[in-house]
Amino acid sequence: MSEHDRPEAKSGIDEGDGAGRRTLDNAAPAPRKDGNHITGGHLGNVVMADTVHGGVTFHHGGGDTPSDLEDPVIASVQLRPGGTLADLVVDADPPRVMVPSGTIHIITLEARTSRAVVLDAARPVVLARRPPRPACLSLRIGAKVEPRRFLTDLDVRVPQMQAQGADFPFSISATDVEQFWFEPIARTHEISWQLELDWTCAGRRGTTIINNNGEPFEVYPVAALYDGREPSVLSSGCSLGHARGCPSLLLKESGAPTSLWTSATSSSLPSYPAVGGPRTADASTAPPNRSEDDDPEDLQRRILALHACLAVSDPELPASWPEYRKLASLVRVLFNRPDYRGHEPQEFRALLVQVLRYLYVSGQHEPGVTLGRMIRASWSETLGEDHPDTLAATNRLAGCLLGLRKYAEARDLLVDLLPRCERALGWEDPLTLTVASNLCGGLSALGAHEEARQRCEDVLRRSRIALGPDDPRTLRAASNLALFLRRLDDHQAALAVMEETLLRYRRVLGEDHPDTEHAKRDLVALLRELGENDRAQAVTGDPPAGP
């Protein structure tokens, strides 16, 4: 980029003296800094000359300083929804708002100098690409499709601006501004980018970098959240409402804004958002790099390394969920890769089964179903439908289907799964008994309470023999039986099972374990339903209610 010094403007001038006489014989007095003076008043930039002896410098009063000419363009950026008004929060650490693909960037350009600035060209420059992370996309009501001035496809290797009307060059001045409506499109990667604007002013050429206050602009590929019409493995399952465990709810808990837009009907435009939250160096939130993608094998190794460092490895315990969220985020990024086909080593398969359990117990059923379907299909092909790991993953998929209230699909899956487990593992195997217990839950959810009760009594009997009466899986089967008895209005039988089961939970897992707390809530609800408020208060430890 070359620059040329602006030539100093000169002109012959004769300034009148205090008495109005012209000085013809003597050298001209030093020019005054505050303007040109003529007898009878103070005027602006006026040049009057008859005969001039010696050089006289004309000082322009326009206020153009060297710094104005070195950087003559002032740019500001605001956002307007594209075709759809939506909030998008990425599952980073911490979760953060990002600009969805197709959001219109309104870039207003003004001249810092009084001289005309010719805008020669503009080009978007991709600074980094990264595979998209899981995200929550929540649609809002009230969006309008606005006209677009420029489009650019950031997925191509060298993005170009595509004018939707008049194209470069343009010019701006202090009284004549330009406003570009710029719509960046990304479909496959999260993109960090900036806009470079070439200009010419007063014989100088330069480039102005337009970005987010020194940080790159960022755009998220909304298309990555869908696989055809179905949510992809990256989607949290949010739409007009938020699903449990989605990054928007986590961000809201921190008190941070979860939307770029003040309201669905607001006429004001938000400025470009600041980069959200400190960026840590862990694998799930590392800044994007310049490479197109991480190698799937490298990503798998990072996932295993993160899992090895878990402080709490049991996904049943909420204390493990913050770390499992990072782990699950990376797993979903990996499975979103179209070129990922791996299923080894066995340690990694065991990890994936735990991730599916985490997604279920934390209420993230939509991504659990999507990921579970992918794992089951892959392992059925590579390991076989009756492989123990395929059976375990299928059971986790069925659990997420139950959580998503797809009861019939879950029941059919479990009906097919149970005999496979019995043939491959035996009836006394913990997985076989868990599948049998889950099938009882699917039957009851579809209204077959009596069949569910009969099956569950058999599961509980076999679990006590094979696993022991205090095994957590035996206790869950007992909790299921109490639920089915209650739905059949056999309240006293249900009460007896609940009280015994809670005692065992407290002894085996402790007072604060989620299973213990769940059993306690069920018992308290039944006691209050039966009018046994004093007994319910004794279970909860609450003081008696006042008169």
C-alpha positions as CSV (number, residue, x, y, z in Angstrom):
1,M,0.0,0.0,0.0
2,S,1.6,3.3,-1.1
3,E,1.0,6.7,0.2
4,H,1.8,10.1,-1.4
5,D,2.4,13.3,0.5
6,R,-0.2,15.9,-0.1
7,P,1.4,18.9,-1.9
8,E,1.2,22.1,0.1
9,A,-1.3,24.5,-1.5
10,K,0.3,27.9,-2.3
11,S,-1.0,31.1,-3.7
12,G,0.1,34.8,-4.0
13,I,-1.7,36.9,-1.4
14,D,-1.6,40.6,-0.3
15,E,-3.2,41.2,3.0
16,G,-4.3,44.7,3.8
17,D,-2.7,46.5,6.8
18,G,-4.5,48.2,9.6
19,A,-5.0,51.4,7.6
20,G,-6.2,49.7,4.5
21,R,-3.1,50.4,2.5
22,R,-1.5,47.8,0.3
23,T,2.1,47.0,0.9
24,L,3.7,47.0,-2.5
25,D,7.4,47.8,-1.8
26,N,8.1,45.7,1.2
27,A,8.0,42.0,1.8
28,A,4.5,40.7,2.7
29,P,3.9,40.4,6.4
30,A,3.6,36.9,8.0
31,P,0.3,35.4,7.2
32,R,-2.3,35.4,10.0
33,K,-3.4,32.0,11.3
34,D,-7.0,32.9,11.9
35,G,-8.2,33.5,8.4
36,N,-8.0,36.0,5.5
37,H,-8.6,39.7,6.4
38,I,-9.8,42.4,4.1
39,T,-10.6,46.0,5.0
40,G,-14.1,46.1,6.2
41,G,-14.5,42.6,7.7
42,H,-13.3,39.0,8.3
43,L,-14.1,36.6,5.6
44,G,-13.4,32.9,5.0
45,N,-11.1,31.5,2.4
46,V,-10.6,34.5,0.1
47,V,-7.7,35.1,-2.2
48,M,-7.3,38.6,-3.7
49,A,-4.1,39.7,-5.4
50,D,-3.0,42.5,-7.7
51,T,0.8,42.6,-7.5
52,V,2.7,40.3,-5.2
53,H,6.4,40.6,-4.2
54,G,7.8,37.4,-2.6
55,G,6.1,34.1,-1.9
56,V,3.0,33.9,0.2
57,T,1.6,30.7,1.6
58,F,-2.2,30.1,1.6
59,H,-3.4,28.3,4.7
60,H,-6.5,26.3,4.1
61,G,-9.0,26.6,7.0
62,G,-10.8,23.2,6.5
63,G,-9.3,21.4,9.5
64,D,-7.7,18.5,7.6
65,T,-4.9,17.2,9.8
66,P,-2.4,14.6,8.7
67,S,-4.1,12.0,10.9
68,D,-7.4,12.8,9.2
69,L,-6.0,12.0,5.9
70,E,-4.1,8.9,7.1
71,D,-7.3,7.4,8.4
72,P,-10.2,9.3,6.6
73,V,-13.0,6.7,7.1
74,I,-15.3,6.4,10.1
75,A,-17.2,3.1,10.2
76,S,-20.0,1.9,12.5
77,V,-21.7,-1.4,12.4
78,Q,-25.3,-2.3,13.4
79,L,-27.3,-5.5,13.0
80,R,-30.7,-6.2,11.5
81,P,-32.4,-9.6,11.4
82,G,-32.3,-11.3,8.0
83,G,-35.3,-13.4,6.9
84,T,-35.9,-14.8,10.4
85,L,-35.6,-13.2,13.8
86,A,-33.9,-15.7,16.1
87,D,-31.7,-15.9,19.2
88,L,-28.6,-18.0,18.9
89,V,-26.4,-19.1,21.8
90,V,-23.4,-21.4,21.3
91,D,-22.5,-24.0,23.8
92,A,-19.1,-22.6,24.7
93,D,-17.5,-22.1,28.1
94,P,-19.2,-20.0,29.2
95,P,-22.1,-20.1,26.7
96,R,-22.2,-17.0,24.4
97,V,-24.4,-15.2,22.0
98,M,-23.3,-15.4,18.3
99,V,-24.5,-13.7,15.2
100,P,-26.4,-16.2,13.0
101,S,-25.7,-16.6,9.3
102,G,-27.8,-14.3,7.2
103,T,-27.9,-11.4,9.8
104,I,-27.7,-8.1,7.9
105,H,-24.7,-6.0,8.9
106,I,-25.5,-2.3,8.3
107,I,-22.1,-0.6,7.9
108,T,-22.3,3.2,7.8
109,L,-19.3,5.0,6.4
110,E,-18.5,8.7,7.0
111,A,-15.5,10.8,6.1
112,R,-13.3,12.1,8.9
113,T,-12.0,14.8,6.5
114,S,-13.8,17.5,4.6
115,R,-12.3,16.2,1.4
116,A,-14.0,13.5,-0.7
117,V,-12.9,10.0,0.0
118,V,-13.3,7.6,-2.9
119,L,-14.1,4.0,-1.8
120,D,-12.4,1.9,-4.4
121,A,-13.3,-1.7,-3.2
122,A,-14.3,-3.8,-0.3
123,R,-13.6,-7.4,0.4
124,P,-14.5,-9.8,3.2
125,V,-11.5,-11.6,4.6
126,V,-11.9,-14.9,6.5
127,L,-9.5,-15.0,9.4
128,A,-10.4,-18.4,10.8
129,R,-12.8,-21.3,10.3
130,R,-13.8,-23.9,12.9
131,P,-16.3,-26.8,12.9
132,P,-19.6,-25.5,14.4
133,R,-20.3,-26.2,18.1
134,P,-23.6,-27.2,19.5
135,A,-26.0,-24.3,19.8
136,C,-29.5,-23.2,20.8
137,L,-31.5,-21.5,18.1
138,S,-34.8,-20.0,19.4
139,L,-37.1,-18.4,16.8
140,R,-38.9,-15.2,17.7
141,I,-42.0,-13.6,16.2
142,G,-42.1,-10.4,14.3
143,A,-39.3,-10.5,11.9
144,K,-39.3,-8.7,8.5
145,V,-37.3,-9.6,5.4
146,E,-35.2,-6.5,4.7
147,P,-33.6,-5.5,1.4
148,R,-30.0,-6.6,0.9
149,R,-27.2,-4.5,-0.7
150,F,-24.4,-7.0,-0.6
151,L,-24.1,-10.8,-0.1
152,T,-21.0,-12.9,0.5
153,D,-20.5,-16.6,0.8
154,L,-17.9,-17.1,3.5
155,D,-17.7,-20.8,2.9
156,V,-15.8,-20.3,-0.4
157,R,-12.0,-20.1,-0.3
158,V,-11.8,-16.5,-1.4
159,P,-15.1,-14.8,-0.5
160,Q,-16.3,-12.0,-2.8
161,M,-18.8,-9.3,-2.3
162,Q,-21.8,-9.6,-4.6
163,A,-23.5,-6.3,-5.2
164,Q,-27.3,-6.5,-5.2
165,G,-27.5,-3.1,-6.9
166,A,-24.9,-0.4,-7.4
167,D,-21.3,-1.6,-7.1
168,F,-18.0,0.0,-6.2
169,P,-16.6,2.7,-6.4
170,F,-18.5,5.0,-4.2
171,S,-17.5,8.3,-2.5
172,I,-18.1,9.8,0.9
173,S,-17.5,13.1,2.5
174,A,-18.3,14.9,5.7
175,T,-21.8,15.7,4.4
176,D,-22.3,12.6,2.2
177,V,-22.3,9.2,3.8
178,E,-22.7,5.7,2.5
179,Q,-24.5,2.8,4.1
180,F,-23.8,-0.8,3.1
181,W,-26.2,-3.6,3.9
182,F,-24.0,-6.6,4.0
183,E,-25.3,-10.2,4.5
184,P,-22.6,-12.8,5.4
185,I,-23.6,-16.4,4.7
186,A,-22.0,-19.4,6.3
187,R,-23.3,-23.0,6.0
188,T,-20.6,-25.4,7.3
189,H,-18.2,-23.6,9.6
190,E,-18.1,-20.9,12.3
191,I,-16.3,-18.1,10.6
192,S,-14.2,-15.3,12.1
193,W,-13.9,-12.5,9.5
194,Q,-13.4,-8.8,8.9
195,L,-14.0,-6.3,6.1
196,E,-11.2,-4.5,4.3
197,L,-12.1,-1.2,2.6
198,D,-9.8,0.3,0.1
199,W,-10.0,4.1,-0.3
200,T,-8.3,7.1,-2.1
201,C,-8.2,10.5,-0.6
202,A,-6.1,13.6,-1.4
203,G,-3.6,11.5,-3.4
204,R,-3.2,8.9,-0.7
205,R,-4.3,5.3,-0.9
206,G,-5.1,3.1,2.1
207,T,-7.1,0.4,3.6
208,T,-9.5,0.6,6.6
209,I,-10.1,-2.6,8.6
210,I,-13.7,-2.9,9.7
211,N,-14.2,-5.3,12.6
212,N,-15.7,-5.6,16.1
213,N,-13.7,-3.1,18.1
214,G,-10.4,-4.8,17.3
215,E,-11.9,-8.4,17.4
216,P,-13.0,-10.3,14.3
217,F,-16.7,-10.4,13.4
218,E,-18.1,-13.9,13.9
219,V,-20.9,-15.8,12.2
220,Y,-22.5,-19.1,13.0
221,P,-23.8,-21.5,10.3
222,V,-27.5,-22.0,11.2
223,A,-27.8,-24.6,8.5
224,A,-25.5,-26.9,10.6
225,L,-28.3,-27.2,13.1
226,Y,-30.5,-29.1,10.7
227,D,-30.2,-32.3,8.8
228,G,-32.9,-31.9,6.2
229,R,-36.0,-31.1,8.2
230,E,-34.8,-32.8,11.4
231,P,-32.5,-31.3,14.0
232,S,-28.9,-32.2,13.6
233,V,-26.7,-33.5,16.4
234,L,-25.6,-29.9,17.1
235,S,-29.1,-28.7,17.8
236,S,-30.4,-28.3,21.4
237,G,-34.0,-28.9,20.2
238,C,-35.1,-25.4,21.1
239,S,-37.6,-23.5,19.0
240,L,-40.2,-21.2,20.4
241,G,-39.2,-22.4,23.9
242,H,-36.0,-23.7,25.4
243,A,-35.2,-27.3,26.1
244,R,-33.6,-28.3,29.4
245,G,-29.9,-28.0,29.5
246,C,-29.6,-25.7,26.5
247,P,-26.9,-23.1,26.5
248,S,-29.4,-20.2,26.5
249,L,-30.8,-21.3,29.9
250,L,-27.2,-21.6,31.3
251,L,-26.4,-18.2,30.0
252,K,-29.5,-16.7,31.5
253,E,-28.6,-18.2,34.9
254,S,-25.4,-16.1,34.8
255,G,-27.4,-12.9,34.3
256,A,-25.9,-12.2,30.8
257,P,-28.0,-11.2,27.9
258,T,-29.2,-14.1,25.7
259,S,-30.4,-12.1,22.7
260,L,-29.0,-9.6,20.2
261,W,-32.5,-8.1,19.9
262,T,-34.2,-6.0,22.6
263,S,-37.6,-7.2,21.6
264,A,-39.3,-8.8,18.6
265,T,-40.9,-5.4,17.6
266,S,-38.1,-3.1,18.5
267,S,-37.2,-0.6,15.8
268,S,-33.7,0.1,17.3
269,L,-30.8,-1.8,15.9
270,P,-28.2,-3.4,18.2
271,S,-24.5,-2.6,17.8
272,Y,-22.3,-5.5,17.1
273,P,-22.0,-7.6,20.2
274,A,-18.8,-7.6,22.2
275,V,-16.9,-10.9,22.4
276,G,-18.7,-12.8,25.1
277,G,-16.8,-14.0,28.2
278,P,-13.2,-15.0,28.7
279,R,-11.9,-17.6,26.3
280,T,-10.3,-20.5,28.0
281,A,-7.8,-22.9,26.6
282,D,-9.7,-26.1,27.0
283,A,-10.5,-28.3,24.1
284,S,-14.2,-27.4,23.9
285,T,-13.8,-23.6,23.6
286,A,-10.4,-23.1,22.0
287,P,-10.4,-20.1,19.6
288,P,-10.8,-21.1,16.0
289,N,-7.6,-21.7,14.1
290,R,-6.8,-21.1,10.5
291,S,-7.0,-24.7,9.4
292,E,-10.2,-25.8,7.7
293,D,-11.0,-28.5,10.3
294,D,-9.5,-30.5,13.2
295,D,-8.6,-34.0,12.3
296,P,-11.3,-36.4,13.6
297,E,-8.6,-38.6,15.3
298,D,-7.1,-35.6,17.0
299,L,-10.5,-34.5,18.2
300,Q,-11.2,-38.0,19.5
301,R,-7.9,-38.0,21.4
302,R,-8.8,-34.7,23.0
303,I,-12.2,-36.1,24.0
304,L,-10.6,-39.1,25.7
305,A,-8.0,-36.8,27.4
306,L,-10.8,-34.6,28.8
307,H,-12.7,-37.6,30.0
308,A,-9.6,-38.9,31.8
309,C,-9.4,-35.6,33.7
310,L,-13.0,-35.6,35.0
311,A,-13.2,-34.9,38.7
312,V,-16.6,-36.6,38.9
313,S,-17.0,-39.5,36.4
314,D,-20.6,-40.6,37.3
315,P,-23.0,-38.8,34.9
316,E,-25.9,-39.5,37.4
317,L,-24.4,-36.9,39.8
318,P,-25.2,-33.2,38.9
319,A,-21.7,-32.3,40.1
320,S,-20.4,-34.0,37.0
321,W,-22.6,-32.1,34.6
322,P,-20.4,-29.0,33.9
323,E,-17.5,-31.3,32.8
324,Y,-19.8,-33.6,30.9
325,R,-21.3,-30.7,29.1
326,K,-17.9,-29.8,27.6
327,L,-17.4,-33.5,26.8
328,A,-20.8,-33.8,25.1
329,S,-20.2,-30.7,23.2
330,L,-17.0,-32.1,21.7
331,V,-18.6,-35.4,21.0
332,R,-21.4,-33.7,19.1
333,V,-18.9,-31.7,17.1
334,L,-17.1,-34.9,16.2
335,F,-20.3,-36.7,15.1
336,N,-21.4,-33.8,13.0
337,R,-18.3,-34.4,10.8
338,P,-19.4,-36.1,7.6
339,D,-16.1,-37.9,7.4
340,Y,-16.2,-39.4,10.9
341,R,-16.6,-43.2,10.9
342,G,-14.6,-44.2,14.0
343,H,-15.8,-46.5,16.8
344,E,-12.5,-47.6,18.3
345,P,-11.1,-48.0,20.9
346,Q,-13.5,-49.7,23.3
347,E,-12.7,-47.0,25.9
348,F,-14.2,-44.4,23.6
349,R,-17.4,-46.5,23.1
350,A,-17.8,-46.7,26.8
351,L,-17.4,-42.9,27.1
352,L,-20.1,-42.4,24.4
353,V,-22.6,-44.5,26.4
354,Q,-21.9,-42.3,29.4
355,V,-22.4,-39.2,27.4
356,L,-25.8,-40.5,26.3
357,R,-26.7,-41.2,29.9
358,Y,-25.6,-37.6,30.8
359,L,-27.8,-36.2,28.1
360,Y,-30.8,-38.2,29.4
361,V,-30.4,-37.4,33.1
362,S,-29.7,-33.7,32.4
363,G,-32.9,-33.4,30.4
364,Q,-31.2,-32.9,27.0
365,H,-33.4,-35.5,25.2
366,E,-33.4,-34.0,21.7
367,P,-29.6,-34.1,21.2
368,G,-29.6,-37.4,23.1
369,V,-31.9,-39.0,20.5
370,T,-30.0,-37.6,17.6
371,L,-26.6,-38.7,18.9
372,G,-28.1,-42.0,20.0
373,R,-29.5,-42.8,16.5
374,M,-26.1,-42.0,14.9
375,I,-24.2,-44.2,17.4
376,R,-26.6,-47.1,17.1
377,A,-26.5,-47.0,13.3
378,S,-22.7,-46.8,13.2
379,W,-22.1,-49.6,15.7
380,S,-24.8,-51.9,14.3
381,E,-22.9,-51.7,11.0
382,T,-19.4,-52.0,12.3
383,L,-19.8,-54.1,15.5
384,G,-23.1,-55.8,14.9
385,E,-26.6,-55.3,16.4
386,D,-26.0,-57.8,19.2
387,H,-22.6,-56.4,20.3
388,P,-22.8,-55.5,24.0
389,D,-21.8,-51.8,23.2
390,T,-24.4,-51.6,20.5
391,L,-27.0,-53.0,22.9
392,A,-25.9,-50.5,25.6
393,A,-26.1,-47.5,23.2
394,T,-29.6,-48.6,22.0
395,N,-30.8,-48.7,25.5
396,R,-29.6,-45.2,26.1
397,L,-31.3,-44.1,22.9
398,A,-34.6,-45.6,24.1
399,G,-34.3,-43.7,27.4
400,C,-33.9,-40.4,25.5
401,L,-36.9,-41.3,23.4
402,L,-39.0,-41.8,26.5
403,G,-37.8,-38.4,27.8
404,L,-38.9,-36.9,24.5
405,R,-42.3,-38.6,24.9
406,K,-41.9,-40.7,21.8
407,Y,-43.3,-43.6,23.8
408,A,-44.4,-45.9,21.0
409,E,-41.0,-45.7,19.3
410,A,-39.2,-46.3,22.6
411,R,-41.4,-49.3,23.4
412,D,-40.9,-50.9,19.9
413,L,-37.1,-50.4,20.3
414,L,-37.1,-52.0,23.7
415,V,-39.3,-54.9,22.6
416,D,-36.7,-55.7,20.0
417,L,-33.8,-55.0,22.3
418,L,-34.8,-57.2,25.3
419,P,-34.5,-60.6,23.6
420,R,-31.2,-59.6,22.0
421,C,-29.8,-58.8,25.4
422,E,-31.1,-62.1,26.8
423,R,-29.5,-64.1,24.0
424,A,-26.2,-62.2,24.0
425,L,-25.8,-61.4,27.8
426,G,-28.2,-63.6,29.7
427,W,-31.2,-62.7,31.8
428,E,-29.2,-61.9,34.9
429,D,-26.9,-59.4,33.2
430,P,-27.4,-55.8,34.6
431,L,-28.0,-54.4,31.1
432,T,-30.7,-57.0,30.4
433,L,-32.5,-56.2,33.6
434,T,-32.2,-52.4,33.0
435,V,-33.7,-52.9,29.5
436,A,-36.5,-55.0,31.0
437,S,-37.2,-52.2,33.5
438,N,-37.2,-49.5,30.9
439,L,-39.7,-51.5,28.8
440,C,-42.0,-51.5,31.8
441,G,-41.8,-47.7,31.8
442,G,-42.6,-47.5,28.1
443,L,-45.6,-49.7,28.5
444,S,-47.0,-47.7,31.4
445,A,-46.4,-44.4,29.5
446,L,-48.7,-45.8,26.8
447,G,-51.4,-46.7,29.4
448,A,-50.6,-50.4,29.8
449,H,-50.2,-50.1,33.6
450,E,-51.3,-53.6,34.5
451,E,-48.9,-55.2,32.0
452,A,-46.2,-52.9,33.2
453,R,-46.8,-53.9,36.8
454,Q,-46.7,-57.6,36.1
455,R,-43.5,-57.3,34.1
456,C,-41.9,-55.0,36.7
457,E,-42.6,-57.5,39.6
458,D,-40.7,-60.1,37.6
459,V,-37.8,-57.7,36.9
460,L,-37.6,-56.8,40.6
461,R,-37.6,-60.4,41.6
462,R,-34.8,-61.2,39.1
463,S,-32.8,-58.1,40.1
464,R,-32.8,-59.0,43.8
465,I,-31.5,-62.5,42.9
466,A,-28.8,-61.4,40.3
467,L,-27.7,-58.0,41.7
468,G,-28.9,-58.0,45.3
469,P,-31.6,-56.0,47.1
470,D,-29.5,-52.9,47.6
471,D,-28.1,-52.5,44.1
472,P,-29.1,-49.1,42.7
473,R,-30.6,-50.9,39.6
474,T,-32.7,-53.1,41.9
475,L,-33.9,-50.0,43.7
476,R,-34.8,-48.2,40.5
477,A,-36.9,-51.2,39.5
478,A,-38.6,-51.0,42.9
479,S,-39.3,-47.3,42.4
480,N,-40.8,-48.1,39.0
481,L,-43.1,-50.8,40.5
482,A,-44.3,-48.3,43.1
483,L,-45.2,-45.8,40.3
484,F,-47.2,-48.4,38.4
485,L,-49.0,-49.5,41.6
486,R,-50.0,-45.8,42.2
487,R,-51.3,-45.4,38.7
488,L,-53.4,-48.5,39.3
489,D,-54.8,-46.8,42.5
490,D,-53.2,-49.5,44.7
491,H,-52.0,-46.8,47.1
492,Q,-51.2,-48.9,50.1
493,A,-49.1,-51.4,48.1
494,A,-47.3,-48.4,46.5
495,L,-46.7,-46.8,49.9
496,A,-45.1,-49.9,51.3
497,V,-42.8,-50.3,48.4
498,M,-41.8,-46.6,48.5
499,E,-41.0,-46.5,52.2
500,E,-38.8,-49.6,52.0
501,T,-37.1,-48.3,48.8
502,L,-36.4,-44.9,50.4
503,L,-34.8,-46.5,53.4
504,R,-32.4,-48.5,51.2
505,Y,-31.6,-45.5,49.0
506,R,-30.6,-43.5,52.1
507,R,-28.4,-46.3,53.4
508,V,-26.8,-47.1,50.1
509,L,-26.5,-43.8,48.2
510,G,-26.9,-41.2,50.9
511,E,-29.4,-38.5,51.5
512,D,-28.3,-36.1,48.8
513,H,-28.1,-38.6,45.8
514,P,-30.5,-37.7,43.0
515,D,-32.1,-41.1,43.2
516,T,-32.7,-40.7,46.9
517,E,-34.2,-37.2,46.4
518,H,-36.5,-38.5,43.6
519,A,-37.7,-41.4,45.8
520,K,-38.4,-38.9,48.6
521,R,-40.4,-36.6,46.4
522,D,-42.5,-39.6,45.2
523,L,-43.2,-40.7,48.8
524,V,-44.1,-37.2,50.0
525,A,-46.5,-36.7,47.0
526,L,-48.3,-40.0,47.8
527,L,-48.5,-39.3,51.5
528,R,-50.1,-35.9,50.8
529,E,-52.4,-37.4,48.3
530,L,-53.6,-39.8,51.1
531,G,-53.9,-36.9,53.6
532,E,-50.9,-38.0,55.6
533,N,-49.4,-34.5,55.9
534,D,-47.7,-35.2,59.2
535,R,-45.9,-38.2,57.8
536,A,-45.0,-36.3,54.7
537,Q,-43.4,-33.5,56.8
538,A,-41.5,-36.2,58.8
539,V,-40.1,-37.5,55.5
540,T,-39.0,-34.1,54.3
541,G,-37.8,-32.9,57.7
542,D,-39.9,-29.7,57.4
543,P,-41.4,-28.3,60.6
544,P,-45.2,-28.7,61.1
545,A,-47.4,-26.2,59.4
546,G,-48.9,-23.5,61.7
547,P,-52.5,-23.4,62.8
